[in-house]
Amino acid sequence: MSEKGCCDSVGQCFFDYYSSKILVIRSRKVGTLNRFTQALVIAYIIGYVCVLKKGYQDTDTVLSSVTTKVKGIALTNTTELGERIWDVADYIIPPQEDGSFFVLTNMIITPNQTQSKCAENPNPASICTSHRDCKRGFNDARGDGVRTGRCVNYNDTVKTCEVLSWCPLEKIVDPPNPPLLADAENFTVLIKNNIRYPKFNFNKRNILPNVNSSYLTQCVFSRKTDPDCPIFRLKDIVGEADEDFQTMAVHGGVMGVQIRWDCDLDMPQSWCVPVYAFRRLDNKDPENTVAPGYNFRFAKYYKNNDGKESRTLIKGYGIRFDVMVFGQAGKFNIVPTLLNIGAGLALLGLVNVICDWIVLTCMTRKHHYRDQKYTYVDDYGLLSNEET
């Protein structure tokens, strides 16, 4: 009998049909809670989804290309090179990069190097007392050359292993302070940025329509006076990141130039303009000063009348500028509009579920409300709660 009763109950539940019933409760507490919750949902849909996040728009991410052109002249007067003028061909290395450029600001110069033999720079691995300490043909990846097997005088007090290398070797010294190319702070860079939003077939560049050739020859970017000028003074770029150019130029570093294109294509195209921001990208931790800045070595090679090759080795310090482009465009589209409206209606339906739960579980007359909320009917008529 128990098994039959269980089957009957399962069958009855399976064939039950639930229909909505409107129960009007005249209660200030419940009514206030219901309207307040509905107001919150409507404010969220209108204020956050539609106005702030523009939920009625379809969006696309930016495609971008960047080219740069640096201009400026610097004068140096050093023992190794004498008085010398530095122009773009000297201090921009390499001439073009993808979305970035490097400006030489400081250097350690070792002139007139030739392929010859000389004493290695002193370090724990190169200091010696006899020829036995120097293995012939040994090549240390961190050393200065290939050892000849001889122990020679580095100076009056120190002996090191002799190496076959470019001699004289580069001196192990700190970079000059102040930097040799201190005038680099007045160099300027023209940043040309072309962007495209392919989904909307929209193209633009940071040289805006109101910028003409005469204006471009004399303007320099300034947030107050020339916010549309695409020419930037290097000192201003570093200064916008709360850094000092002369201090940074000693050991070098990495700067980020950020261009953001956030465009509402439902508005006039003239409103779609770039916004520039600048920040330092390399680590600047006063408690961690190991291998600071940015540097590398390069050489300039020469041949004399006898065909003997020589070179000038330059350990260059400088600032690398990385240009990064971000952006998103939006335009009205019926599909996201309908999706967000549907989501909003679903949230409004959830308000009724919450209020029903509060009424049927937390209110003082919850049993009375529950009896009025649920009514059971079969094919023969109305059933009482006891019969169900």
Backbone hydrogen bonds, N-H to C=O, Kabsch-Sander energy under -0.5 kcal/mol:
donor,donor_aa,acceptor,acceptor_aa,energy
5,G,1,M,-2.6
6,C,2,S,-2.1
7,C,3,E,-2.1
8,D,4,K,-2.4
9,S,5,G,-2.1
10,V,6,C,-2.5
11,G,7,C,-2.7
12,Q,8,D,-2.5
13,C,9,S,-2.4
14,F,10,V,-2.3
15,F,11,G,-1.8
16,D,13,C,-1.0
19,S,17,Y,-0.5
23,L,21,K,-0.6
24,V,22,I,-0.6
25,I,23,L,-0.7
26,R,24,V,-0.6
27,S,25,I,-1.6
31,G,27,S,-2.7
32,T,28,R,-2.5
33,L,29,K,-2.4
34,N,30,V,-2.6
35,R,31,G,-2.6
36,F,32,T,-2.5
37,T,33,L,-2.4
38,Q,34,N,-2.3
39,A,35,R,-2.4
40,L,36,F,-2.1
41,V,37,T,-2.2
42,I,38,Q,-2.6
43,A,39,A,-2.6
44,Y,40,L,-2.3
45,I,41,V,-2.4
46,I,42,I,-2.8
47,G,43,A,-2.6
48,Y,43,A,-0.7
48,Y,44,Y,-1.0
49,V,44,Y,-2.3
50,C,45,I,-2.0
51,V,46,I,-2.0
52,L,47,G,-2.2
53,K,48,Y,-3.0
55,G,49,V,-2.9
57,Q,54,K,-1.9
58,D,331,K,-3.4
60,D,329,A,-1.9
62,V,327,G,-1.3
63,L,196,R,-2.2
65,S,194,N,-2.0
67,T,192,K,-2.2
69,K,190,L,-1.4
71,K,188,T,-2.8
74,A,86,W,-2.3
76,T,84,R,-2.8
78,T,82,G,-1.9
82,G,78,T,-2.4
84,R,76,T,-3.1
86,W,74,A,-3.3
90,D,87,D,-1.7
91,Y,87,D,-1.8
92,I,88,V,-1.8
93,I,91,Y,-0.7
93,I,102,F,-0.8
97,E,100,S,-0.6
99,G,66,V,-0.7
99,G,97,E,-1.1
101,F,321,F,-1.8
103,V,319,I,-2.2
104,L,91,Y,-2.5
104,L,102,F,-0.5
105,T,317,Y,-2.9
106,N,317,Y,-2.3
108,I,315,K,-1.7
110,T,313,L,-3.1
113,Q,311,R,-2.9
114,T,167,C,-2.7
116,S,114,T,-0.9
116,S,165,S,-2.5
118,C,163,V,-2.0
120,E,161,C,-2.4
126,S,123,N,-1.2
127,I,123,N,-1.9
128,C,159,K,-1.9
133,D,130,S,-1.4
134,C,131,H,-1.7
135,K,133,D,-0.6
137,G,147,R,-2.9
138,F,135,K,-1.7
140,D,138,F,-0.5
140,D,145,G,-0.6
141,A,139,N,-0.5
143,G,140,D,-1.9
146,V,164,L,-1.7
147,R,138,F,-2.3
148,T,162,E,-2.2
149,G,162,E,-0.5
152,V,150,R,-0.6
152,V,160,T,-2.4
154,Y,158,V,-2.6
155,N,158,V,-1.8
160,T,152,V,-2.2
161,C,126,S,-1.8
162,E,150,R,-2.8
163,V,118,C,-2.7
164,L,146,V,-3.2
165,S,116,S,-2.6
165,S,163,V,-0.7
167,C,114,T,-3.0
167,C,165,S,-0.8
173,V,171,K,-1.3
181,L,105,T,-2.0
182,A,179,P,-0.8
182,A,180,L,-0.8
184,A,181,L,-1.8
185,E,182,A,-1.4
186,N,183,D,-2.0
187,F,184,A,-1.6
188,T,71,K,-2.4
189,V,232,F,-2.3
190,L,69,K,-2.9
191,I,189,V,-0.7
191,I,230,P,-2.3
192,K,67,T,-2.9
192,K,190,L,-0.6
193,N,191,I,-0.6
194,N,65,S,-2.1
195,I,204,K,-3.2
196,R,63,L,-2.2
197,Y,202,F,-2.8
200,F,197,Y,-1.0
201,N,197,Y,-0.7
201,N,198,P,-0.6
202,F,197,Y,-1.8
204,K,195,I,-2.0
206,N,193,N,-2.0
208,L,206,N,-1.2
211,V,208,L,-2.2
212,N,210,N,-0.6
216,L,212,N,-2.1
217,T,213,S,-1.4
218,Q,215,Y,-1.1
219,C,215,Y,-1.6
221,F,231,I,-3.6
222,S,226,D,-1.5
226,D,222,S,-1.1
229,C,226,D,-1.0
232,F,189,V,-2.5
234,L,187,F,-2.4
235,K,185,E,-2.0
237,I,233,R,-1.9
238,V,234,L,-2.2
239,G,235,K,-2.4
240,E,236,D,-2.2
241,A,237,I,-0.7
241,A,238,V,-0.8
242,D,239,G,-1.9
243,E,238,V,-1.6
245,F,243,E,-0.5
248,M,244,D,-2.4
249,A,245,F,-2.4
250,V,246,Q,-0.6
250,V,247,T,-0.8
251,H,247,T,-0.6
252,G,248,M,-2.0
253,G,318,G,-1.8
255,M,320,R,-3.3
256,G,279,R,-3.5
257,V,322,D,-3.2
258,Q,256,G,-0.6
258,Q,277,A,-3.2
259,I,257,V,-0.5
259,I,324,M,-2.9
260,R,258,Q,-0.5
260,R,275,V,-2.6
261,W,259,I,-0.5
261,W,326,F,-2.7
262,D,260,R,-0.6
263,C,261,W,-0.6
263,C,328,Q,-1.7
265,L,263,C,-0.8
265,L,330,G,-2.3
267,M,264,D,-1.8
271,W,268,P,-1.9
272,C,269,Q,-1.6
273,V,271,W,-1.2
275,V,260,R,-1.8
277,A,258,Q,-2.2
279,R,256,G,-1.9
281,L,254,V,-2.7
282,D,254,V,-1.2
285,D,288,N,-0.5
288,N,285,D,-1.9
294,Y,251,H,-2.0
296,F,316,G,-1.9
298,F,314,I,-2.3
300,K,312,T,-1.8
302,Y,310,S,-3.2
304,N,308,K,-1.9
307,G,304,N,-1.9
310,S,302,Y,-2.5
311,R,113,Q,-1.8
312,T,300,K,-2.3
313,L,110,T,-2.6
313,L,311,R,-0.5
314,I,298,F,-2.9
315,K,108,I,-2.6
316,G,296,F,-2.6
316,G,314,I,-0.9
317,Y,106,N,-3.2
318,G,294,Y,-1.7
319,I,103,V,-1.9
320,R,253,G,-2.5
320,R,318,G,-0.5
321,F,101,F,-3.2
321,F,319,I,-0.5
322,D,255,M,-2.9
322,D,320,R,-0.6
323,V,99,G,-2.9
323,V,321,F,-0.6
324,M,257,V,-2.9
324,M,322,D,-0.6
326,F,259,I,-2.8
328,Q,261,W,-1.2
329,A,60,D,-2.5
330,G,263,C,-2.0
331,K,58,D,-2.2
333,N,56,Y,-2.2
337,T,333,N,-1.4
338,L,334,I,-2.5
339,L,335,V,-2.2
340,N,336,P,-2.3
341,I,337,T,-2.1
342,G,338,L,-2.6
343,A,339,L,-2.1
344,G,340,N,-2.0
345,L,341,I,-2.4
346,A,342,G,-2.0
347,L,343,A,-1.8
348,L,344,G,-2.0
349,G,345,L,-2.0
350,L,346,A,-1.5
351,V,347,L,-1.2
352,N,348,L,-1.0
353,V,349,G,-1.3
354,I,350,L,-2.2
355,C,351,V,-2.5
356,D,352,N,-2.7
357,W,353,V,-2.1
358,I,354,I,-2.2
359,V,355,C,-2.6
360,L,356,D,-2.5
361,T,357,W,-1.0
362,C,358,I,-2.5
363,M,358,I,-1.1
363,M,359,V,-0.5
366,K,363,M,-1.2
369,Y,365,R,-2.3
370,R,366,K,-2.4
371,D,367,H,-2.1
372,Q,368,H,-1.8
373,K,369,Y,-2.0
374,Y,370,R,-2.0
375,T,373,K,-0.5
376,Y,383,L,-0.6
378,D,381,G,-2.4
381,G,378,D,-1.0
383,L,376,Y,-2.8
388,T,384,S,-1.1
